Amino acid sequence: MNGRHEERFKKIGRNIKDFRIKKNLTQQELAERVGISLSYLSKIEAENCNKSFSLHVLFDIADALGVDVKEFFN
């Protein structure tokens, strides 16, 4: 992953995890709703996030959680 953006991906991953927990969803449940693997979601949410992901995936996660995508950047 590009070092310039690493912290941004980590922040987004933490926010995704926080919203998922608030919605009482497991990683498996969210992954199924989004149509991605559990492994992929785990890497996105990991504290040491080393997985970049597309805007398509980010939009799909936001839709599955019922939040505006901009919430992941706060």
SEKOLTI-369038 format. One record per residue (C-alpha): residue in one letter; y, z, x. Coordinates in steps of 0.001 Angstrom, whole numbers, plus 500000, padded with zeros to 6 digits. Example, Ala and Ser with C-alpha at 12.3 -4.5 7.8 and 13.67 -1.06 7.14 Angstrom:
2
a495500507800512300;s498940507140513670;
This chain:
74
m500000500000500000;n503512499248501164;g505022502472502535;r508393501690500971;h506998502088497475;e504278504674498034;e506322507603496700;r507261505641493586;f503626504905492792;k502760508578493341;k505514509695490961;i504430507241488289;g500815508337488703;r501770512006488295;n503751511197485162;i500871509199483688;k498579512164484287;d501070514575482690;f501413512423479558;r497640511975479344;i497095515728479475;k499816516333476860;k497993513879474578;n494717515779475177;l492995512693476534;t490402512607479282;q490673510030482017;q487657508286480508;e489288508085477072;l492538506685478449;a490737504215480701;e488772502920477701;r491928502559475597;v493646500645478380;g490630498541479318;i490427499624482943;s487727501485484836;l487700505254485180;s487754504772488941;y490931502684488738;l492725505243486544;s491600508070488835;k493159506280491803;i496408505705489899;e496654509403488964;a495559510761492361;e497980512980494294;n497548510717497291;c497803507580495167;n496796504670497343;k496402502148494562;s499164499802493536;f498967498466490010;s500576495735487977;l503246496012485337;h500646494783482844;v498523497851483534;l501569500108483385;f502609498652480009;d499055499013478673;i498940502662479766;a502304503348478125;d501103501730474891;a497858503713474938;l499806506951475413;g502441506035472834;v505348506420475243;d508093504133476484;v507253502839479945;k510587504150481270;e509261507701480790;f506981507181483791;f510030506801486036;n511771510062485062;
